[in-house]
Amino acid sequence: MPSPVLQIDAAQAPVKANPAPKSTRFDYSWVNVVLAAVLMLATLPGRTQGLGLITEPLLKDLHLERLAYADLNLWATLLGAVFCFPAGYFIDRFGLRMISTVLVLSLGITVWKMSVFAGGIAGLFILILLTRALGQSALSVASITTVGKTTGRRLGLRMGTYSFLLSILFVFAFVVVGRSVSDHGWRTAWRQIAVALLFVIAPLTLVFLRENGRAAAGDVEKAASVVEADIVPPSLTLVQTLHTLAFWTFGLSAALFNLVASGLGLFNEAVLAEHGFDQNAFHHFLAATTAAALCGQLLCGWLAQRHPLTRLMGLGLLLYAAALGMLPFIKSFAHLWVFAGLIGIAGGFITVIFFAIWTQAFGPAHLGRIQGAAQLLTVVSSAVGPVLFAKCAAVTGSYTPLVLGLSVVVLAMGVTAWNTALPKLAQIPAGPAAAAPDRSAP
């Protein structure tokens, strides 16, 4: 018979995690937060923004047609999304540190192979498929799961900090890699990324990553850690999770956000040009949204310590719907800056909640598989978004009909998220950790 536990409705409670053993030692879980951000940075060559840095010189170098490359990229993205599932399974089965290290090494080898690639559409498809599968899909799952499986209090604050760090790291990477592509060519830039993956990020992951956020065995907390590791906190399996309204509410909310963000992001300059703004205004708009998103991430991380994640996701989606609804009516710079602030803050909220919600809602035991399923939804929606925006512009001559339609859908998802209850994990008995041994020690 399970031991009695306090019954708490997770949808009505702020984010709380099992308290870590008291100690005067450094809180090692923050190392995991930094490593998780670095792992997400490692996905750059497999992401649309990363590949976008080398698209033009690559097409010229390999003598490829733009339409053929676009089709190749679309199918590589969709097929690569399937890797989210096995990545989550292997993370749960063999541990974060080993699988994350293998993924980083594999991605590094793939990027190196791509940097010396001589030509051929079939070979290029395989290489881009692998960068998408290993980077955008599998390694993204590992990065998000690293924070989700980290023990300790203030999970919301950790997620906010994680989102903030990876945003800063990506901005820095865009500048450095973009300059390398301009000064030395795309092949040199890709080789530099491969070297960083193989000889910097992979060793850091292997040496410092701890699945549960505790320092290595031999610390003064070892005895308490072993006792804690004997019990797996109440958790749902992937099959149980897929039968909950909460998973589909938050998975589809994140996918919808990615669909809009990918389509709007790719055609942002053209969308703003519809309303009389030039390229200079577009560049200032990007800077404003980035700053607002960073503020939104930190604000959401702080609020998550005091308010339910369900309400914060609902708030983020409602702000996003408001921003999309006002976009077709922007006529002045004052309107543009309000729009930039709304869309940036909303994006910061939604990003943090997407990272944080799965552990609180479904428990840590099968988090890798669950994150894999959620990541699959976002990857597919990211591939579909630009296609919808392009077709809308081609058929109607404007992006406005699609933007207004999506604002209504986002509004409906926001209301749904606000009222969605998370599973009551307190009613599920904790079980032995035989299937998930502690891998915190080297």
N, C-alpha and C positions, 0 to 999 in steps of 0.2 A: 504494500500500500504506500503510495507516495506520501511524503511528509507534507504537513499542512503549510501552505504559503499564503502570503497576503494577496488578495485578489485586487488587481489594479487594471483598469481599462487603459491600455497604452495610448489610445487616441486622446484621452483626457489628461494624460500626465506628461510633464516635460521630460526631455531626454535625460535618462539616468543609466549608468552602467554599474556593474558590480564593483564595489569599492576595492581598490588595490590594497594589499597589505601595507600598513604604515611603515614608513622608512624614511630615513634622512638622506638616502641616496638619491641620485639624479633620476628623474622620471623618464625612463628609457623609451616610453611609448612615443615621446615627441621625436625621437630619432626615426621611428617608423613613419611619422607624418612627413618628415622631410624626404625620406627615401621613397615614399609613395608618390610625392610630387616629382621626384627625379625619374621614377619609373614611367610616369605619364609623359614627362618630357621626352623620354626615350622613344615614345610612339611617333614622334614628329615625322620621320620619313614615311610612315604608313598612313598619315592623315592627309586630307584634302589640302589643308593649308601648307603642309610641308611639301607635298608633291607640286603644289602650285608654284613654289619658289623655283622649280627647275623645269616647268612645263615648256616654256618657250624655247630655251636653249636645247632641251632634249628633243623637241620636235624638229628643230633645225638640224641638229647633229645626226639624228637617225633618219631624217628625210621621211617623216610620217605626216599623214594628213590629219588635220584637227578632228574631223568627225570620227575617223577610225579610232583615234586615241581616246575620244570621249566615250565611245561604245565599249572599248576595251576596259577603261577605268570603271565604268558603271558595273559591268559584269564581275570584274575583280572585286569590287566593293561588296556586291551582293553575295558572291560565293565566299568571300573572306569572312563575312558576318557569321557563317556557320561555325567558325572556329571558336566562337564565344562559348559554346556548350562544352566541347572537350576541355577547353582551358579551365572552366569552372570545376569540372569533374576532377581533373588532375590536381588542381590546387587543393581541393578538399581531401583527396586521396593521399597525396604525397607531400603536401606542405607548401607554403608560400615561397620559402627561400629557395628551395631547389627548383621549382617550376619557374619562378621569376627569373632566376639566373639562366636557366636553359633558354627561356624565351628571349632574353636580352642577347645572349650569345648567338642564337639562331638569326635574330633580326640583324645583328651586326654582320654576320657572314653574308646574308642576303643583300644588304646595302652595299657591301664591298663588291659582290658579284655584279650588282647593277652598275657600279661605277666603272667597271671594265667591260661592260656589255658591248658587243660589236654590232649587233643589229638582228632584225628578224621579229616579226609581229608575235609569233608564238612564244618565243623566248622572253620577250618583254612582258607579255601577258602573265607568264608564270612568275616572273620577278615581282611585278606589281601586285599580283594576287598574294604572294607570300608577305610582302610588306604590309598589305592591308590585313591579312589574316593574323600575322604575328604582332603587328603594331597596333593598328586601330582597334582590333578585336581582342585578341588574347591578352596582350600586355596591358591594355586598358582595364580589363577585368582584374588582372593581378594588382594593378595600382589601387583601384577602388577597394578591392577586398583587403588590401594591406591595412588601410585605415579602419575598415569595418570590423576586422578581426582583432584590432588592437584593444587590449583591455584597459580599463581606467575610467575615471569620471570625465565629465564634460565632453562627451562625444561630439555634440553640436559645435563647440568651440574648436575642436580638433578638425572637424570637417571644414569649418569656415577658414581656418588657418591653411589647411591643405589646398583649398580652392584658390586662396589668395596667392600662395607660393607658386602653384603651377601656372597661374596667370602671369606672374612676374617672370618666371622662367621661360615661358613661351614667347613673351614679348622680347626678352633678351635674345633668345634663340633665333627669332625671325630676323632681328637686326644683324646678328653675327653670320648666320648662314646666308642671308640675302646678300651681304657684302662679299662673302667668299664666292658666291655664284657670280656676282658682277665682276670681281677682280681676277678670279682664277678659273672660272668655269664650273659647270655643274658636277663634272666628274671629280674634281678636286674636293669640292664641298661635300659630296657624298662619301668620299674616302675619309675625310676628316670626321664625319659623323660615325662611320663604321669603326674608326679607331677609338673614338670616345665610348661607343657601346661596348667594344670588346675589352678595352684595357682600363676603363674608368668605371663605368656604371655597373658592368657585370661583377667585377671584384668587390665594389662597395656593397652590392646586393648580397653577395655570398657571405661576406664577413659580418655585416652589421644588421641585416634584416632579422627580426624576431617576430614570429607569427602572432604571439600574444602580447607583445610589447614589453616583456620582461628582459632584464639583462641576462647574460650567459649564466649557465649553471656554475655553482661555486660561490655565488653572491650570498650575502647574509640572509636574503629572502628565499633561499632555495627550498627549505623545508616547507614554508608556507605555500610556495608556488606548486610544489608537488601535490600537496593536499588539494589545492584549488583545481589543479588539472585533472583530478580524479573524477570530477563531475562536469558533464557538458550542460551548459545552461539550457533551459527549455527552448526548443527550436522546432520549426516546421521543416519537413522535407521539401524538395522541389515540387513533387507532385501535389502535396498539400498546399503549397504556396500558390501554384497555378490554379487552384480551385477557390482562391479567395478573391473577393472584389478589390481588396487593397492592392494586390499586385498589379492587376490590370489598370486600376485607376492611376497609380503612380508610374507604372511602366509606359502606359499610353500617353500620360501627361508629358513625360520626358521626351518620348518619341515625337509628339506633336510639336514641342518646343524645338527639337532638333530639326524637324522638317521645315519649320518656318525660318529658323536661324540659318540653315544651310542655303535655302533658296534666297532669302533676303540678303544674306551675306554675300553670295556670289553676284547678285545683280543690284547691290546696294546703290552703287553710283548711278545706274540707270533709273532706279526707283526715285531717287532724290532729284534727278534731272527732270523727271516728269513734273516736278513742282517748282522748277525754276532755280535749282541750286547747282552751282558749278563744281568742278573737281576739287577746288580749294576748300569749299564748304564740306565736301564729302570727307576730305582728310581730317578736318577739324571735328567732324561728326564722329569718325572712328576713334579719335583720341578721347572725346567726351564720353562715349559709350564704354570704352575700356576703363576709364577712371570711375564711372558710375558702377560698373560691374564689380570692380574691386571693393568699393565701398559697400555694395550690396552683399557681397560674400562675407565680409567681416561683420556687418550688421546682423545678417541671418545667423551666423555662428554664435553671436552673443545672445540673440533672442531665443535661439534653440535651447538655451539653458533654462529658460523660463516659460516657454510656450510650446504646445504640441506641434510636432512637425507637420501634421495634417493641416492645421490652420495656416502654418507658414507657407506650405505649398499652395494652398488655396489663395492666399494673399499674393504670392508671386505670380500665379496664373491670372488673377484678376488685374493686376498691374500690367501684365503683358497684353491682355486683351484690350485694356484701355489705350495702351500705346499703339497697337495695331489699328484700333478704331479711329484714332485721331490722325494717323499717317496720311490718308487721302486728303485731309483738309488743312495740311500744313501750308502756310503762305508766307511766313516770316521767320527770321532767325530766332526770335523768341520762342515761337512754336517748335522750331527744330531742336533747340536746347532742352525744352521740356520733354519732347519725344525721346531724345538721347538719354536723358536722365531716367525716364520711366523704363525704357527698354533695357538699359544697362542694369539698373537695380533689380528689375524683375528677373533678368537673366542670372544675376548673382544669386538670388534667392533659389531659383529653380535648380541651379547647378549644385548648390550645397545640399539641398534636400534630396536630390537624386543620389548623391554620395552617401547620405546619412540614413535614409529611411529604411533600408533593407535590414540592417542589423536590429534596429528597434522593433520593426514589424514582424520579422520572421526568425530572429535569433541567429547566432554565429555558426552553428554546427554545419550547415549546408550552404553557407554564404557564397562560396565560389560558384556553385551551380546556379544559384538564384541570380547572382550578379551577371553570370553569363547569359541567362535568359533575358534579363533586362537590357543588357548591352546589345544583344541581337536586335531588339526593337529599335534602339536608337541608331544603330548603324544602318539598318535598312531605311529608316525614315530619312536619314541624312542623304542617302543616295537618291531617294525619290523627290525630295524637296526642290532641287534645282530644275528637275524635269517639269514639275508642275508649274513653276514660275515661268519657265521658258515657253511652255505651251500656252499659258494664259496670255502672255504678251503677244505671241504669234497669232492667236485667234481673235483677241479683242483689241490689240494695239495698246494695252495698258495692263499694269499689274494690280490696279485698284480693285477689280472684282474679286480676285483671289484673296487679297489682303483683308478685305471686308468680310468675306466668307469665313476665313480662318479666324478672324477676331471673335466671331460668334461661337465657333467651335471651342476656342481657347476659353472663352467665358463659361461655357457649359462645363468644361473640364475643371475649371476653377471652383465652381459651385459644388461639383461632385467631390473634389478633393477635400474641400472644407468640411463636408458632411460625412466623409468616409471614416468608419471605425477600423482601427487596426486589430488584428487577432489578439485575443487575451492569452498571451504566452504564460501568464502566471497559473493558468488552469492546466498547463501541460507539465507533467512531472519531469524533473531533471533526470538524466540518464548517465550511465557510465561512459567514460571517454575511451573505451577500448578501440573504437574504430577511428579515433582521432587523437593519437598520442601526441604528447607535448614535444614540439620540435624547436624549443627556444634555445637549446644548447647547441654549440657547434658540433 
